[in-house]
Amino acid sequence: MSIGNSPDGSFPEDERPFEEDRDERETEHPSIGRVLQQARIDAGLTVDDVSNATRVRIAIVHAIEQDDFAACGGDVYARGHIRTLSRAVRIDPAPLLERYEAGHGGRPAPTPAAPLFEAERIRPERRGPNWTAAMVAAIVVVIGFVGFTLFDSGDEDGGKASVAEGSTPTTSKPDSPTPKNDKSDGEPKPDVSDSAIAAAPQDKVTVQVSADDGRSWISAKDHNGRLLFDGLLQQGDSKTFQDKEKIDLVLGDAGAIQLYVNGKKIEDEWRPGAVERLTYTKGDPEAG
């Protein structure tokens, strides 16, 4: 006598699993990985773009999009990766974090503070002053003071900050306030393109990236493929890159960016949210 199964061992007709119902449930409540993957596709980004923008390895991005969090190395890192990837594809990470916590036992318990206080009470015996460390600190202070004095005098003589070849870019900052006895009060301040032209030597390629209309993550590499910058540029910020041959750029939101190449403004009008990959050399923008 068979209970629950038909004589041939199969499930009864009304107890068979329904694959279509499971697919409909997944469509109505997509998983964390599916939400991140779809948001990345909607943003027009590849896995390599997201990896470059967040510095999360490509293999981990692929695993998370498949809802495999084992490669993250623990719940704390998994939550951090979910938060980072959500911001990179421009979605709110809070619902995904709540869903992850619901499926993985909730948030981790805070570390008890008692052992820290116990360690504070059990202190080693007080020793005499460390004169060697004091001498080293004094030497560092003297060297720092001398370096600051030389830098300050050099800044008064030159009045310009140079960008080293192949170095990490410098963030442009507002000029110091105008002295009271300056006769230029009321005159218009120089445009951003003026500083771009002044920092454009003829024997190098100089690219200035300014986030005028919003924020955007950017990536810049020199002619050897070495990464000069990879991160988010907030609205109003700018970065300057120089190399002796070429600069390769990736703009996550090209519509928010204004470029100055070799002292000349690039007049291309990119769509908001468009991802652009650009390469500039010493001859640009005349060379195309």
N, C-alpha and C positions, 0 to 999 in steps of 0.2 A: 504494500500500500504506500503510495507516495503522497506526502503532505507538503503543500506549497508549490510543488513543481509538477509539470505535466509528465506523462510516462516517458517521453524521450529526453527528459532532463532539462528542458528549456524553461524559461520563466513563463508564468501565465500571461495571457494577453494583456491584462490590466495592470501588471506589475513590471513590465519591461521598461528599462530606462529610456527616456525621451531625449534624444540628442538635440532636436529642434528647440525644446524648452530650455535646455542648458545654454544654447547659443543665444536665445532671446534674453535670458538673464544676464549673460555677459555683455550684451549690447546695451541693456538698460543700466547696468552697474559695471562699467569697465574697470579693469584692475589698475593698480598703480602704474605698472609698466606700460599698459596700453594707453593710459592718459598721457604719460610723458612722451611716448612715441608719437602719438597723434598731434600733440602740441608742437613737437619739434618739426614734424612734416608741415603743419599749418604755417609755421614761422619761416619755412623755406630753408631750414638748416639741415646739414648732414651730421652724422655722428662725429665725424672729424671736426666739424665746426664747433659743436658743443664741447668736445673734449679740449680743444684749444682754448675756448673761452673760459672753461671751468677748471682746467687742469686735472680733471678726472679721467683716468685712463680709458682708452677706447673699449677695452675688454669689459671694464666695469659698467660703462654706459650701456653696452649691448646686453649684459647680464641683467641689469635693472629693468631695461625695457622688456625683458622676458620674465620679469617678476622673480628673478633669482638674486637674492640678497646675500648669498653665502660669500661671494667674492669681496663684499664690503669690509669684512673683518669684524663684524659685531653690530649690535643694534645702534650704538651711538654713531658709528661711522655711516651706517645705512641711513639714519635720519639726516645726517649732515649732507650725504650725497643727494637724497631726495629734495632737500631744501635748495641745494645749489643748482641742480638740474632744472627744478621748477622755475627758479628765477631766470635761468639762461633762456628758457623757452617762453618766458613771460606769462606764467600762470601763478596762481596763489598756492603756495605749498601747504597751507594749513589743512585743507581737507585731505590731502594725501597723507600727511603725517598722522592725522587722526585715524585714518583707515589702517595705516601701518601699525600704530599702537594697538588698535583693536584686534588685529590679527597676530600680534607678537607679544601679548602679555602686558600691554600698557607701558608707561614710561618707567625707566629704571629708578629704583629707590635711591634717594640721596645718600651720600657717604656719611656715616655717623661721625660726629665731631668729637666724641669722647677720646679716641686714640690720639687725636691731635693735642688735646689738653694734657693727656698723660705724658706725651713726649715733651711737651713744654715744661712740665714739672720736673722731669728727670733730665736735668742739664748737667753737662760735664763740669768739672771743677774749673773755676775762673782762672785764666792764665794772665800773664803779663802782656803788655801792649806789643803788637807785632811791628817792630820798627822797620823791618824790611818792606812790609806792605805800605807803611806810611811814606817811606822814601820813594817807592815806585809811584805812589799817588801824587806826591809833590812834583816828581819829574814830569808826569803826564800833564799836570796842570800848567807847568812852565812851557812845555812844548806846545800845548794847545793855545796858550796866550800868544806865543811868538807866531804860530801859524795864523791865528786870527788877525794879528797886527799886519803881517805881510799880505794876507788876503784883502784886508780892508784898504791898505794903501794901493794895492794893485787894482782894486775896483775903482778907486778914485781916479787913477791914471787912465785906465782903459775905458771904463764905462760900459763895457759889453761883456756878456757871458758867452763863451765859445762852446760849441757842441763837438765833443771828441769823435773821431772817426770810429764807426762801429760800436760806439758806447751806448749805454742805456739812455733813453730820451730824457729831456728835462721838461718839467712842467712849467709853463709860463705863469707868472704871477704879476699882479698889478704893480706898477712903478711906485716908488716911495713918494710920500706927499711932497708937493711943490713948496720950496721955502717961501717965507713971507716976502723976501726982497726980490723974488723972481719976477721979471717984467713980463713973463708970458702968461699972466693971469688973464682968463677970459678967452685965450686962444684955444681952438679945438685940439683935442688930443690926437696923436697919430693913430691911424688905422692899424688893424692887425697885420695888413699886408706890408706896412712899413718895416716892422720888425722882421717879417719873413724875408724881405729883400735885403735887409742889412745882414742877415745871418746866412746868406747864400753865396759862398765862395764859388769861383768859376771852375775849380778843379774837383768839385764834389757835387753829389746830388743831395739837395736839402728838401725835405718834405715836412710841412707843418700841418697838423691835423687839429681842427678846432670843432668842438661840439657846440655849434651856435643855436641849433633848433631843437635840442633834446639830448638825451644820453644815448650812448652806443658803445658796445664793446669793440675793440680794435685789436689787430695783431700786426706787428711789423717785424720784418726780417732783413738782414743785410745780404750782400751778394754771395756770402758763403752759406746762407741758409740759417745763420745764427739768430735766435730770437732776441729782438731788442725790447719788445714790449708786448704783453698779452693781458688785457684786462678791460675794465669798464671805465669809460670816459664820461664823467658827469657833465651836465649842461653848463657851459661857460668855461670848461677846462680845455687845455690844448697841450699837444705834445709835438716836439720837434725831433726829427731823425736825420742823420747824415751818414753817408757812406761814399767811398771813392768810386763806386761803380753803379749800384742800383739799390732801390728800396722796394721790397714787396709788401703790399698792404692787403689786409682783409678787413672790410668794414661791415659790422653786423647790422647796422641801420644807416645806410648811406645817405638817406634823406635828411638825417640830423647833422651831417658832417659838411664842413667847408675846408677845402684843401688849398694850400699854397705850395707850389712846386718850383724850386729854384727862383723864389721871389715873385712868382706870377700866380694870380688867382685862377683856379680851375673853374670854368663856368658851367660844367656839366650839371644838369638838374636830375638828380636821382630820386626815385620814388621812396616815400617813407616806408621803412621796414625792409627795403631791398638789400640783399647781401652782394657786395661788390668786391672782386679780387683785382687789384691794380698793381702795375709795375712801372716805376719811374726811373729814368737815368739822367745823366748830366745834361743831355740835350733837350730834355722835356721842359715845357710842353710843346715847343716848336716841332719836335720829332714825332708827336702824336701821343 
